[in-house]
Amino acid sequence: MADKNIQTEPEILNLRMNAEFDWSDDKNIVRDAIWNHIMEANAHDTIKTEEAMKPFLDYTDTQVRDWVEKNLKN
């Protein structure tokens, strides 16, 4: 039986943008789309981007979806 105390990352991070968001034609997975957006926003600083990505691992699928809708939708 699986341990219910083990936290897993949101599944949506590993799904394709264009499959999850009807407004997106991006074939990258959601995690990569978020990474690319954050990299652009902080002048391609990998360390800052890595730190900015950490909270997403604790988000729910709904929280990730909301963030993507607010930040990546054109």
Residue pairs with C-beta under 8 A, 6 or more apart in sequence:
7 58
9 56
9 57
10 56
10 57
10 59
10 60
10 61
10 63
10 64
11 61
12 20
12 30
12 61
12 64
12 65
13 29
13 30
13 31
13 34
13 56
13 64
14 29
14 30
14 31
15 29
15 30
16 26
16 27
16 28
16 29
16 30
17 24
17 26
17 27
17 28
17 29
17 30
17 33
17 68
17 72
18 24
18 25
18 26
18 27
20 30
20 65
21 68
21 69
21 72
21 73
23 73
23 74
24 33
24 72
24 73
26 33
28 36
30 64
30 68
31 53
31 56
33 68
33 72
34 53
34 56
34 64
34 67
34 68
34 71
34 72
35 49
35 53
37 71
37 72
38 48
38 49
38 52
38 53
39 45
39 46
39 49
42 48
42 49
42 52
56 64
56 67
59 67
